[in-house]
Amino acid sequence: MENTKKLIQILTRIQIISSIVWAIILIVCYQILGESYKEISLILICGFFIEFLLISSSKNNLKKQNAQTERG
């Protein structure tokens, strides 16, 4: 039970760090590319959301498993 809580905390930290990294990447790309940034912004934003969803789904699965072990 404690291991699951620790994993959830780790995934939450990873999600925050990942969000910060992606925000920095978006800002740097905008600064470097200027107007042509609009062409690749959709790709970068899609990459961010895919990673965000993967981490969120992993965290939700751990929460469900934790809830089931507490019941049983």
All heavy atoms as a GROMACS GRO file, in nm:
protein
  580
    1MET      N    1   0.082  -0.119   0.000
    1MET     CA    2   0.000   0.000   0.000
    1MET      C    3   0.087   0.126   0.000
    1MET      O    4   0.061   0.219  -0.074
    1MET     CB    5  -0.092  -0.002   0.121
    1MET     CG    6  -0.190   0.112   0.122
    1MET     SD    7  -0.325   0.092   0.238
    1MET     CE    8  -0.243   0.114   0.394
    2GLU      N    9   0.190   0.127   0.082
    2GLU     CA   10   0.278   0.244   0.085
    2GLU      C   11   0.357   0.256  -0.044
    2GLU      O   12   0.386   0.367  -0.089
    2GLU     CB   13   0.373   0.235   0.205
    2GLU     CG   14   0.305   0.265   0.338
    2GLU     CD   15   0.405   0.273   0.450
    2GLU    OE1   16   0.519   0.314   0.425
    2GLU    OE2   17   0.368   0.238   0.562
    3ASN      N   18   0.392   0.142  -0.104
    3ASN     CA   19   0.464   0.145  -0.231
    3ASN      C   20   0.380   0.210  -0.339
    3ASN      O   21   0.431   0.287  -0.420
    3ASN     CB   22   0.505   0.004  -0.274
    3ASN     CG   23   0.613  -0.052  -0.186
    3ASN    OD1   24   0.687   0.022  -0.121
    3ASN    ND2   25   0.623  -0.183  -0.182
    4THR      N   26   0.250   0.181  -0.340
    4THR     CA   27   0.162   0.240  -0.439
    4THR      C   28   0.152   0.391  -0.418
    4THR      O   29   0.154   0.467  -0.514
    4THR     CB   30   0.022   0.176  -0.432
    4THR    OG1   31   0.037   0.034  -0.442
    4THR    CG2   32  -0.066   0.225  -0.544
    5LYS      N   33   0.142   0.433  -0.294
    5LYS     CA   34   0.134   0.577  -0.266
    5LYS      C   35   0.263   0.647  -0.309
    5LYS      O   36   0.259   0.758  -0.363
    5LYS     CB   37   0.107   0.601  -0.118
    5LYS     CG   38  -0.033   0.566  -0.076
    5LYS     CD   39  -0.056   0.596   0.069
    5LYS     CE   40  -0.197   0.558   0.110
    5LYS     NZ   41  -0.224   0.588   0.250
    6LYS      N   42   0.376   0.581  -0.286
    6LYS     CA   43   0.503   0.640  -0.329
    6LYS      C   44   0.511   0.649  -0.481
    6LYS      O   45   0.558   0.749  -0.535
    6LYS     CB   46   0.620   0.557  -0.275
    6LYS     CG   47   0.642   0.572  -0.127
    6LYS     CD   48   0.758   0.488  -0.080
    6LYS     CE   49   0.773   0.497   0.071
    6LYS     NZ   50   0.883   0.415   0.121
    7LEU      N   51   0.462   0.546  -0.550
    7LEU     CA   52   0.462   0.549  -0.696
    7LEU      C   53   0.372   0.659  -0.749
    7LEU      O   54   0.405   0.726  -0.847
    7LEU     CB   55   0.418   0.414  -0.751
    7LEU     CG   56   0.519   0.301  -0.743
    7LEU    CD1   57   0.457   0.169  -0.788
    7LEU    CD2   58   0.641   0.333  -0.826
    8ILE      N   59   0.257   0.680  -0.685
    8ILE     CA   60   0.167   0.788  -0.726
    8ILE      C   61   0.235   0.923  -0.706
    8ILE      O   62   0.227   1.011  -0.793
    8ILE     CB   63   0.033   0.780  -0.649
    8ILE    CG1   64  -0.045   0.657  -0.694
    8ILE    CG2   65  -0.050   0.906  -0.670
    8ILE    CD1   66  -0.166   0.626  -0.610
    9GLN      N   67   0.305   0.941  -0.596
    9GLN     CA   68   0.378   1.066  -0.572
    9GLN      C   69   0.487   1.086  -0.676
    9GLN      O   70   0.507   1.197  -0.726
    9GLN     CB   71   0.437   1.067  -0.432
    9GLN     CG   72   0.334   1.081  -0.322
    9GLN     CD   73   0.397   1.070  -0.184
    9GLN    OE1   74   0.513   1.032  -0.170
    9GLN    NE2   75   0.320   1.101  -0.081
   10ILE      N   76   0.558   0.979  -0.709
   10ILE     CA   77   0.665   0.988  -0.809
   10ILE      C   78   0.606   1.026  -0.945
   10ILE      O   79   0.660   1.112  -1.015
   10ILE     CB   80   0.744   0.856  -0.816
   10ILE    CG1   81   0.828   0.839  -0.689
   10ILE    CG2   82   0.833   0.852  -0.940
   10ILE    CD1   83   0.890   0.702  -0.675
   11LEU      N   84   0.495   0.961  -0.983
   11LEU     CA   85   0.433   0.993  -1.112
   11LEU      C   86   0.381   1.137  -1.114
   11LEU      O   87   0.388   1.203  -1.218
   11LEU     CB   88   0.319   0.896  -1.141
   11LEU     CG   89   0.362   0.759  -1.191
   11LEU    CD1   90   0.242   0.667  -1.204
   11LEU    CD2   91   0.434   0.769  -1.324
   12THR      N   92   0.333   1.186  -1.002
   12THR     CA   93   0.288   1.325  -0.996
   12THR      C   94   0.406   1.419  -1.016
   12THR      O   95   0.396   1.517  -1.092
   12THR     CB   96   0.220   1.354  -0.861
   12THR    OG1   97   0.110   1.263  -0.845
   12THR    CG2   98   0.169   1.496  -0.854
   13ARG      N   99   0.518   1.390  -0.954
   13ARG     CA  100   0.638   1.472  -0.973
   13ARG      C  101   0.686   1.466  -1.117
   13ARG      O  102   0.725   1.567  -1.176
   13ARG     CB  103   0.747   1.428  -0.877
   13ARG     CG  104   0.718   1.463  -0.735
   13ARG     CD  105   0.829   1.419  -0.642
   13ARG     NE  106   0.788   1.435  -0.504
   13ARG     CZ  107   0.818   1.352  -0.408
   13ARG    NH1  108   0.894   1.246  -0.431
   13ARG    NH2  109   0.776   1.373  -0.285
   14ILE      N  110   0.684   1.346  -1.175
   14ILE     CA  111   0.726   1.330  -1.314
   14ILE      C  112   0.634   1.411  -1.406
   14ILE      O  113   0.680   1.474  -1.501
   14ILE     CB  114   0.727   1.181  -1.354
   14ILE    CG1  115   0.842   1.108  -1.284
   14ILE    CG2  116   0.737   1.164  -1.505
   14ILE    CD1  117   0.840   0.959  -1.303
   15GLN      N  118   0.505   1.411  -1.376
   15GLN     CA  119   0.410   1.486  -1.457
   15GLN      C  120   0.438   1.636  -1.450
   15GLN      O  121   0.434   1.705  -1.552
   15GLN     CB  122   0.268   1.455  -1.410
   15GLN     CG  123   0.161   1.497  -1.504
   15GLN     CD  124   0.027   1.442  -1.462
   15GLN    OE1  125   0.009   1.399  -1.348
   15GLN    NE2  126  -0.068   1.443  -1.553
   16ILE      N  127   0.468   1.686  -1.333
   16ILE     CA  128   0.499   1.828  -1.317
   16ILE      C  129   0.628   1.863  -1.390
   16ILE      O  130   0.634   1.962  -1.464
   16ILE     CB  131   0.508   1.864  -1.168
   16ILE    CG1  132   0.369   1.855  -1.103
   16ILE    CG2  133   0.567   2.004  -1.149
   16ILE    CD1  134   0.370   1.862  -0.953
   17ILE      N  135   0.731   1.781  -1.372
   17ILE     CA  136   0.859   1.806  -1.439
   17ILE      C  137   0.842   1.798  -1.590
   17ILE      O  138   0.895   1.882  -1.664
   17ILE     CB  139   0.966   1.706  -1.389
   17ILE    CG1  140   1.000   1.736  -1.243
   17ILE    CG2  141   1.091   1.712  -1.476
   17ILE    CD1  142   1.083   1.628  -1.176
   18SER      N  143   0.767   1.700  -1.636
   18SER     CA  144   0.742   1.686  -1.780
   18SER      C  145   0.671   1.808  -1.836
   18SER      O  146   0.704   1.856  -1.945
   18SER     CB  147   0.659   1.561  -1.805
   18SER     OG  148   0.624   1.551  -1.939
   19SER      N  149   0.574   1.860  -1.762
   19SER     CA  150   0.502   1.979  -1.807
   19SER      C  151   0.595   2.099  -1.818
   19SER      O  152   0.588   2.177  -1.914
   19SER     CB  153   0.387   2.012  -1.711
   19SER     OG  154   0.294   1.908  -1.709
   20ILE      N  155   0.684   2.113  -1.722
   20ILE     CA  156   0.780   2.223  -1.725
   20ILE      C  157   0.875   2.209  -1.843
   20ILE      O  158   0.902   2.306  -1.914
   20ILE     CB  159   0.857   2.232  -1.591
   20ILE    CG1  160   0.762   2.274  -1.478
   20ILE    CG2  161   0.974   2.328  -1.601
   20ILE    CD1  162   0.820   2.260  -1.339
   21VAL      N  163   0.924   2.087  -1.866
   21VAL     CA  164   1.015   2.063  -1.978
   21VAL      C  165   0.946   2.095  -2.111
   21VAL      O  166   1.003   2.162  -2.198
   21VAL     CB  167   1.068   1.917  -1.977
   21VAL    CG1  168   1.138   1.883  -2.106
   21VAL    CG2  169   1.160   1.897  -1.858
   22TRP      N  170   0.823   2.048  -2.127
   22TRP     CA  171   0.752   2.075  -2.252
   22TRP      C  172   0.725   2.225  -2.269
   22TRP      O  173   0.734   2.277  -2.381
   22TRP     CB  174   0.622   1.996  -2.258
   22TRP     CG  175   0.643   1.858  -2.311
   22TRP    CD1  176   0.658   1.743  -2.238
   22TRP    CD2  177   0.657   1.820  -2.447
   22TRP    NE1  178   0.678   1.636  -2.321
   22TRP    CE2  179   0.678   1.680  -2.450
   22TRP    CE3  180   0.653   1.888  -2.568
   22TRP    CZ2  181   0.695   1.610  -2.568
   22TRP    CZ3  182   0.670   1.818  -2.686
   22TRP    CH2  183   0.690   1.681  -2.685
   23ALA      N  184   0.695   2.295  -2.163
   23ALA     CA  185   0.674   2.440  -2.173
   23ALA      C  186   0.802   2.509  -2.217
   23ALA      O  187   0.799   2.598  -2.303
   23ALA     CB  188   0.627   2.495  -2.038
   24ILE      N  189   0.914   2.468  -2.163
   24ILE     CA  190   1.043   2.525  -2.203
   24ILE      C  191   1.072   2.496  -2.350
   24ILE      O  192   1.116   2.583  -2.425
   24ILE     CB  193   1.156   2.474  -2.111
   24ILE    CG1  194   1.140   2.531  -1.971
   24ILE    CG2  195   1.292   2.509  -2.168
   24ILE    CD1  196   1.230   2.467  -1.867
   25ILE      N  197   1.043   2.373  -2.393
   25ILE     CA  198   1.064   2.337  -2.533
   25ILE      C  199   0.979   2.424  -2.624
   25ILE      O  200   1.027   2.474  -2.727
   25ILE     CB  201   1.034   2.187  -2.555
   25ILE    CG1  202   1.142   2.102  -2.490
   25ILE    CG2  203   1.023   2.155  -2.705
   25ILE    CD1  204   1.111   1.954  -2.489
   26LEU      N  205   0.852   2.443  -2.587
   26LEU     CA  206   0.765   2.527  -2.670
   26LEU      C  207   0.816   2.670  -2.678
   26LEU      O  208   0.817   2.731  -2.785
   26LEU     CB  209   0.623   2.524  -2.613
   26LEU     CG  210   0.546   2.394  -2.629
   26LEU    CD1  211   0.418   2.398  -2.548
   26LEU    CD2  212   0.514   2.370  -2.775
   27ILE      N  213   0.860   2.726  -2.567
   27ILE     CA  214   0.910   2.864  -2.565
   27ILE      C  215   1.038   2.877  -2.647
   27ILE      O  216   1.054   2.970  -2.725
   27ILE     CB  217   0.931   2.911  -2.419
   27ILE    CG1  218   0.795   2.925  -2.350
   27ILE    CG2  219   1.008   3.042  -2.415
   27ILE    CD1  220   0.802   2.944  -2.201
   28VAL      N  221   1.130   2.780  -2.631
   28VAL     CA  222   1.255   2.785  -2.706
   28VAL      C  223   1.229   2.772  -2.856
   28VAL      O  224   1.287   2.846  -2.936
   28VAL     CB  225   1.353   2.676  -2.657
   28VAL    CG1  226   1.470   2.660  -2.751
   28VAL    CG2  227   1.401   2.707  -2.516
   29CYS      N  228   1.140   2.682  -2.895
   29CYS     CA  229   1.107   2.668  -3.037
   29CYS      C  230   1.048   2.797  -3.092
   29CYS      O  231   1.079   2.837  -3.203
   29CYS     CB  232   1.010   2.552  -3.058
   29CYS     SG  233   1.084   2.391  -3.044
   30TYR      N  234   0.963   2.860  -3.014
   30TYR     CA  235   0.904   2.986  -3.059
   30TYR      C  236   1.012   3.093  -3.075
   30TYR      O  237   1.011   3.168  -3.173
   30TYR     CB  238   0.797   3.033  -2.960
   30TYR     CG  239   0.738   3.165  -2.999
   30TYR    CD1  240   0.647   3.173  -3.105
   30TYR    CD2  241   0.772   3.282  -2.933
   30TYR    CE1  242   0.593   3.293  -3.142
   30TYR    CE2  243   0.718   3.403  -2.970
   30TYR     CZ  244   0.629   3.409  -3.075
   30TYR     OH  245   0.575   3.528  -3.113
   31GLN      N  246   1.105   3.100  -2.980
   31GLN     CA  247   1.211   3.200  -2.988
   31GLN      C  248   1.303   3.175  -3.108
   31GLN      O  249   1.345   3.270  -3.174
   31GLN     CB  250   1.294   3.200  -2.859
   31GLN     CG  251   1.218   3.248  -2.738
   31GLN     CD  252   1.175   3.393  -2.748
   31GLN    OE1  253   1.249   3.476  -2.796
   31GLN    NE2  254   1.055   3.421  -2.703
   32ILE      N  255   1.334   3.050  -3.136
   32ILE     CA  256   1.426   3.018  -3.245
   32ILE      C  257   1.358   3.032  -3.382
   32ILE      O  258   1.414   3.090  -3.474
   32ILE     CB  259   1.482   2.876  -3.228
   32ILE    CG1  260   1.574   2.871  -3.106
   32ILE    CG2  261   1.558   2.831  -3.352
   32ILE    CD1  262   1.618   2.732  -3.068
   33LEU      N  263   1.238   2.980  -3.392
   33LEU     CA  264   1.175   2.971  -3.524
   33LEU      C  265   1.090   3.093  -3.560
   33LEU      O  266   1.063   3.115  -3.677
   33LEU     CB  267   1.090   2.845  -3.531
   33LEU     CG  268   1.167   2.715  -3.513
   33LEU    CD1  269   1.070   2.599  -3.507
   33LEU    CD2  270   1.265   2.694  -3.627
   34GLY      N  271   1.046   3.168  -3.463
   34GLY     CA  272   0.965   3.285  -3.491
   34GLY      C  273   0.834   3.250  -3.560
   34GLY      O  274   0.754   3.174  -3.508
   35GLU      N  275   0.814   3.305  -3.678
   35GLU     CA  276   0.688   3.286  -3.750
   35GLU      C  277   0.667   3.142  -3.798
   35GLU      O  278   0.555   3.095  -3.808
   35GLU     CB  279   0.680   3.381  -3.869
   35GLU     CG  280   0.664   3.526  -3.829
   35GLU     CD  281   0.537   3.551  -3.750
   35GLU    OE1  282   0.430   3.498  -3.788
   35GLU    OE2  283   0.546   3.622  -3.649
   36SER      N  284   0.773   3.072  -3.831
   36SER     CA  285   0.757   2.933  -3.878
   36SER      C  286   0.722   2.839  -3.763
   36SER      O  287   0.694   2.722  -3.785
   36SER     CB  288   0.882   2.885  -3.950
   36SER     OG  289   0.994   2.887  -3.865
   37TYR      N  290   0.721   2.891  -3.641
   37TYR     CA  291   0.683   2.811  -3.524
   37TYR      C  292   0.541   2.760  -3.537
   37TYR      O  293   0.508   2.650  -3.493
   37TYR     CB  294   0.698   2.895  -3.397
   37TYR     CG  295   0.638   2.833  -3.275
   37TYR    CD1  296   0.700   2.728  -3.211
   37TYR    CD2  297   0.516   2.878  -3.224
   37TYR    CE1  298   0.646   2.669  -3.099
   37TYR    CE2  299   0.461   2.820  -3.112
   37TYR     CZ  300   0.526   2.716  -3.050
   37TYR     OH  301   0.471   2.659  -2.940
   38LYS      N  302   0.455   2.838  -3.600
   38LYS     CA  303   0.314   2.800  -3.615
   38LYS      C  304   0.300   2.668  -3.688
   38LYS      O  305   0.206   2.593  -3.664
   38LYS     CB  306   0.238   2.910  -3.688
   38LYS     CG  307   0.229   3.037  -3.609
   38LYS     CD  308   0.162   3.146  -3.688
   38LYS     CE  309   0.165   3.276  -3.609
   38LYS     NZ  310   0.107   3.387  -3.685
   39GLU      N  311   0.395   2.638  -3.775
   39GLU     CA  312   0.387   2.515  -3.853
   39GLU      C  313   0.411   2.390  -3.769
   39GLU      O  314   0.354   2.285  -3.795
   39GLU     CB  315   0.488   2.519  -3.967
   39GLU     CG  316   0.462   2.631  -4.066
   39GLU     CD  317   0.574   2.650  -4.165
   39GLU    OE1  318   0.671   2.571  -4.162
   39GLU    OE2  319   0.565   2.744  -4.244
   40ILE      N  320   0.495   2.399  -3.668
   40ILE     CA  321   0.526   2.279  -3.588
   40ILE      C  322   0.462   2.282  -3.449
   40ILE      O  323   0.475   2.187  -3.374
   40ILE     CB  324   0.678   2.258  -3.574
   40ILE    CG1  325   0.742   2.370  -3.495
   40ILE    CG2  326   0.744   2.242  -3.707
   40ILE    CD1  327   0.877   2.335  -3.441
   41SER      N  328   0.393   2.391  -3.418
   41SER     CA  329   0.336   2.402  -3.284
   41SER      C  330   0.235   2.291  -3.257
   41SER      O  331   0.228   2.239  -3.145
   41SER     CB  332   0.270   2.538  -3.263
   41SER     OG  333   0.161   2.554  -3.351
   42LEU      N  334   0.158   2.253  -3.357
   42LEU     CA  335   0.059   2.147  -3.339
   42LEU      C  336   0.127   2.015  -3.304
   42LEU      O  337   0.081   1.942  -3.217
   42LEU     CB  338  -0.026   2.132  -3.465
   42LEU     CG  339  -0.139   2.031  -3.457
   42LEU    CD1  340  -0.237   2.070  -3.346
   42LEU    CD2  341  -0.212   2.022  -3.588
   43ILE      N  342   0.238   1.985  -3.369
   43ILE     CA  343   0.311   1.862  -3.343
   43ILE      C  344   0.365   1.861  -3.200
   43ILE      O  345   0.354   1.761  -3.128
   43ILE     CB  346   0.426   1.844  -3.444
   43ILE    CG1  347   0.369   1.826  -3.584
   43ILE    CG2  348   0.515   1.724  -3.407
   43ILE    CD1  349   0.471   1.831  -3.694
   44LEU      N  350   0.422   1.974  -3.157
   44LEU     CA  351   0.476   1.982  -3.021
   44LEU      C  352   0.366   1.970  -2.916
   44LEU      O  353   0.381   1.900  -2.816
   44LEU     CB  354   0.552   2.114  -3.003
   44LEU     CG  355   0.682   2.128  -3.080
   44LEU    CD1  356   0.735   2.270  -3.069
   44LEU    CD2  357   0.784   2.028  -3.032
   45ILE      N  358   0.253   2.036  -2.940
   45ILE     CA  359   0.143   2.031  -2.844
   45ILE      C  360   0.085   1.890  -2.838
   45ILE      O  361   0.053   1.840  -2.730
   45ILE     CB  362   0.037   2.136  -2.880
   45ILE    CG1  363   0.095   2.275  -2.853
   45ILE    CG2  364  -0.091   2.116  -2.802
   45ILE    CD1  365   0.011   2.391  -2.903
   46CYS      N  366   0.074   1.824  -2.953
   46CYS     CA  367   0.025   1.684  -2.954
   46CYS      C  368   0.120   1.593  -2.875
   46CYS      O  369   0.074   1.506  -2.801
   46CYS     CB  370   0.010   1.634  -3.096
   46CYS     SG  371  -0.130   1.707  -3.183
   47GLY      N  372   0.250   1.612  -2.893
   47GLY     CA  373   0.348   1.534  -2.817
   47GLY      C  374   0.332   1.554  -2.668
   47GLY      O  375   0.338   1.458  -2.589
   48PHE      N  376   0.309   1.678  -2.627
   48PHE     CA  377   0.290   1.706  -2.485
   48PHE      C  378   0.166   1.634  -2.433
   48PHE      O  379   0.170   1.570  -2.328
   48PHE     CB  380   0.276   1.857  -2.462
   48PHE     CG  381   0.219   1.891  -2.328
   48PHE    CD1  382   0.297   1.880  -2.214
   48PHE    CD2  383   0.088   1.931  -2.314
   48PHE    CE1  384   0.245   1.910  -2.090
   48PHE    CE2  385   0.035   1.961  -2.190
   48PHE     CZ  386   0.114   1.950  -2.078
   49PHE      N  387   0.055   1.643  -2.505
   49PHE     CA  388  -0.068   1.582  -2.457
   49PHE      C  389  -0.061   1.430  -2.455
   49PHE      O  390  -0.116   1.365  -2.365
   49PHE     CB  391  -0.189   1.629  -2.538
   49PHE     CG  392  -0.237   1.765  -2.496
   49PHE    CD1  393  -0.227   1.873  -2.581
   49PHE    CD2  394  -0.290   1.786  -2.369
   49PHE    CE1  395  -0.269   1.999  -2.543
   49PHE    CE2  396  -0.332   1.911  -2.330
   49PHE     CZ  397  -0.322   2.017  -2.416
   50ILE      N  398   0.008   1.372  -2.551
   50ILE     CA  399   0.025   1.226  -2.549
   50ILE      C  400   0.103   1.183  -2.425
   50ILE      O  401   0.064   1.089  -2.355
   50ILE     CB  402   0.095   1.178  -2.678
   50ILE    CG1  403   0.001   1.192  -2.797
   50ILE    CG2  404   0.143   1.034  -2.664
   50ILE    CD1  405   0.067   1.172  -2.931
   51GLU      N  406   0.211   1.253  -2.396
   51GLU     CA  407   0.290   1.219  -2.276
   51GLU      C  408   0.209   1.244  -2.149
   51GLU      O  409   0.210   1.164  -2.056
   51GLU     CB  410   0.418   1.302  -2.273
   51GLU     CG  411   0.508   1.265  -2.159
   51GLU     CD  412   0.641   1.336  -2.163
   51GLU    OE1  413   0.669   1.406  -2.261
   51GLU    OE2  414   0.717   1.319  -2.068
   52PHE      N  415   0.135   1.353  -2.145
   52PHE     CA  416   0.051   1.385  -2.030
   52PHE      C  417  -0.053   1.277  -2.006
   52PHE      O  418  -0.074   1.233  -1.893
   52PHE     CB  419  -0.017   1.522  -2.052
   52PHE     CG  420  -0.101   1.567  -1.938
   52PHE    CD1  421  -0.042   1.627  -1.828
   52PHE    CD2  422  -0.238   1.549  -1.939
   52PHE    CE1  423  -0.119   1.670  -1.721
   52PHE    CE2  424  -0.315   1.591  -1.833
   52PHE     CZ  425  -0.256   1.652  -1.724
   53LEU      N  426  -0.117   1.231  -2.113
   53LEU     CA  427  -0.218   1.126  -2.099
   53LEU      C  428  -0.158   0.994  -2.055
   53LEU      O  429  -0.218   0.921  -1.976
   53LEU     CB  430  -0.294   1.109  -2.231
   53LEU     CG  431  -0.386   1.224  -2.270
   53LEU    CD1  432  -0.443   1.202  -2.408
   53LEU    CD2  433  -0.496   1.242  -2.168
   54LEU      N  434  -0.039   0.961  -2.105
   54LEU     CA  435   0.026   0.837  -2.063
   54LEU      C  436   0.058   0.838  -1.914
   54LEU      O  437   0.032   0.740  -1.843
   54LEU     CB  438   0.154   0.815  -2.144
   54LEU     CG  439   0.136   0.774  -2.289
   54LEU    CD1  440   0.271   0.774  -2.360
   54LEU    CD2  441   0.072   0.638  -2.298
   55ILE      N  442   0.112   0.949  -1.866
   55ILE     CA  443   0.146   0.958  -1.724
   55ILE      C  444   0.019   0.959  -1.640
   55ILE      O  445   0.011   0.892  -1.536
   55ILE     CB  446   0.232   1.082  -1.697
   55ILE    CG1  447   0.368   1.066  -1.765
   55ILE    CG2  448   0.251   1.104  -1.547
   55ILE    CD1  449   0.454   1.190  -1.761
   56SER      N  450  -0.084   1.031  -1.685
   56SER     CA  451  -0.210   1.036  -1.610
   56SER      C  452  -0.276   0.899  -1.603
   56SER      O  453  -0.328   0.860  -1.497
   56SER     CB  454  -0.306   1.135  -1.676
   56SER     OG  455  -0.256   1.264  -1.666
   57SER      N  456  -0.275   0.826  -1.714
   57SER     CA  457  -0.339   0.695  -1.712
   57SER      C  458  -0.263   0.598  -1.621
   57SER      O  459  -0.324   0.518  -1.551
   57SER     CB  460  -0.350   0.637  -1.853
   57SER     OG  461  -0.224   0.611  -1.906
   58SER      N  462  -0.131   0.608  -1.619
   58SER     CA  463  -0.052   0.524  -1.528
   58SER      C  464  -0.085   0.556  -1.383
   58SER      O  465  -0.100   0.467  -1.300
   58SER     CB  466   0.098   0.545  -1.552
   58SER     OG  467   0.133   0.506  -1.681
   59LYS      N  468  -0.097   0.684  -1.353
   59LYS     CA  469  -0.129   0.726  -1.217
   59LYS      C  470  -0.269   0.681  -1.178
   59LYS      O  471  -0.290   0.632  -1.067
   59LYS     CB  472  -0.116   0.878  -1.205
   59LYS     CG  473  -0.122   0.928  -1.064
   59LYS     CD  474  -0.077   1.071  -1.051
   59LYS     CE  475  -0.171   1.165  -1.118
   59LYS     NZ  476  -0.142   1.306  -1.091
   60ASN      N  477  -0.365   0.692  -1.270
   60ASN     CA  478  -0.501   0.648  -1.240
   60ASN      C  479  -0.508   0.497  -1.219
   60ASN      O  480  -0.582   0.450  -1.132
   60ASN     CB  481  -0.596   0.690  -1.352
   60ASN     CG  482  -0.620   0.838  -1.353
   60ASN    OD1  483  -0.604   0.905  -1.251
   60ASN    ND2  484  -0.660   0.891  -1.467
   61ASN      N  485  -0.433   0.420  -1.297
   61ASN     CA  486  -0.430   0.275  -1.277
   61ASN      C  487  -0.374   0.240  -1.141
   61ASN      O  488  -0.424   0.149  -1.073
   61ASN     CB  489  -0.348   0.208  -1.387
   61ASN     CG  490  -0.419   0.205  -1.519
   61ASN    OD1  491  -0.541   0.213  -1.525
   61ASN    ND2  492  -0.344   0.192  -1.626
   62LEU      N  493  -0.270   0.310  -1.098
   62LEU     CA  494  -0.215   0.285  -0.964
   62LEU      C  495  -0.315   0.319  -0.855
   62LEU      O  496  -0.326   0.247  -0.756
   62LEU     CB  497  -0.087   0.366  -0.944
   62LEU     CG  498   0.038   0.311  -1.012
   62LEU    CD1  499   0.152   0.409  -0.999
   62LEU    CD2  500   0.077   0.177  -0.951
   63LYS      N  501  -0.389   0.428  -0.873
   63LYS     CA  502  -0.490   0.465  -0.774
   63LYS      C  503  -0.599   0.358  -0.765
   63LYS      O  504  -0.645   0.324  -0.657
   63LYS     CB  505  -0.552   0.600  -0.808
   63LYS     CG  506  -0.463   0.716  -0.776
   63LYS     CD  507  -0.532   0.848  -0.806
   63LYS     CE  508  -0.442   0.965  -0.776
   63LYS     NZ  509  -0.509   1.094  -0.804
   64LYS      N  510  -0.642   0.306  -0.881
   64LYS     CA  511  -0.744   0.201  -0.881
   64LYS      C  512  -0.694   0.075  -0.812
   64LYS      O  513  -0.764   0.013  -0.734
   64LYS     CB  514  -0.786   0.169  -1.025
   64LYS     CG  515  -0.871   0.273  -1.088
   64LYS     CD  516  -0.907   0.235  -1.231
   64LYS     CE  517  -0.983   0.346  -1.299
   64LYS     NZ  518  -1.012   0.314  -1.440
   65GLN      N  519  -0.570   0.037  -0.842
   65GLN     CA  520  -0.512  -0.081  -0.778
   65GLN      C  521  -0.500  -0.060  -0.627
   65GLN      O  522  -0.526  -0.151  -0.550
   65GLN     CB  523  -0.375  -0.112  -0.837
   65GLN     CG  524  -0.380  -0.168  -0.976
   65GLN     CD  525  -0.242  -0.190  -1.033
   65GLN    OE1  526  -0.142  -0.158  -0.971
   65GLN    NE2  527  -0.237  -0.245  -1.154
   66ASN      N  528  -0.463   0.060  -0.586
   66ASN     CA  529  -0.452   0.092  -0.445
   66ASN      C  530  -0.588   0.082  -0.377
   66ASN      O  531  -0.599   0.029  -0.267
   66ASN     CB  532  -0.391   0.230  -0.426
   66ASN     CG  533  -0.353   0.259  -0.284
   66ASN    OD1  534  -0.332   0.168  -0.205
   66ASN    ND2  535  -0.346   0.385  -0.249
   67ALA      N  536  -0.691   0.133  -0.441
   67ALA     CA  537  -0.825   0.127  -0.384
   67ALA      C  538  -0.875  -0.017  -0.372
   67ALA      O  539  -0.939  -0.053  -0.274
   67ALA     CB  540  -0.922   0.210  -0.470
   68GLN      N  541  -0.844  -0.099  -0.472
   68GLN     CA  542  -0.886  -0.240  -0.468
   68GLN      C  543  -0.814  -0.317  -0.360
   68GLN      O  544  -0.872  -0.402  -0.292
   68GLN     CB  545  -0.862  -0.306  -0.603
   68GLN     CG  546  -0.957  -0.259  -0.710
   68GLN     CD  547  -0.926  -0.319  -0.847
   68GLN    OE1  548  -0.824  -0.385  -0.863
   68GLN    NE2  549  -1.011  -0.294  -0.944
   69THR      N  550  -0.686  -0.289  -0.337
   69THR     CA  551  -0.612  -0.361  -0.233
   69THR      C  552  -0.659  -0.318  -0.095
   69THR      O  553  -0.655  -0.396  -0.001
   69THR     CB  554  -0.461  -0.340  -0.247
   69THR    OG1  555  -0.431  -0.201  -0.245
   69THR    CG2  556  -0.409  -0.403  -0.374
   70GLU      N  557  -0.701  -0.193  -0.081
   70GLU     CA  558  -0.750  -0.146   0.050
   70GLU      C  559  -0.884  -0.211   0.082
   70GLU      O  560  -0.915  -0.236   0.198
   70GLU     CB  561  -0.762   0.005   0.050
   70GLU     CG  562  -0.631   0.076   0.059
   70GLU     CD  563  -0.644   0.227   0.058
   70GLU    OE1  564  -0.757   0.277   0.044
   70GLU    OE2  565  -0.542   0.295   0.072
   71ARG      N  566  -0.966  -0.238  -0.019
   71ARG     CA  567  -1.097  -0.301   0.003
   71ARG      C  568  -1.082  -0.448   0.039
   71ARG      O  569  -1.154  -0.501   0.120
   71ARG     CB  570  -1.183  -0.291  -0.123
   71ARG     CG  571  -1.232  -0.154  -0.151
   71ARG     CD  572  -1.320  -0.157  -0.274
   71ARG     NE  573  -1.332  -0.023  -0.329
   71ARG     CZ  574  -1.370   0.003  -0.451
   71ARG    NH1  575  -1.398  -0.096  -0.534
   71ARG    NH2  576  -1.380   0.125  -0.493
   72GLY      N  577  -0.986  -0.513  -0.030
   72GLY     CA  578  -0.973  -0.658  -0.016
   72GLY      C  579  -0.886  -0.703   0.093
   72GLY      O  580  -0.848  -0.676   0.193
   0.00000   0.00000   0.00000
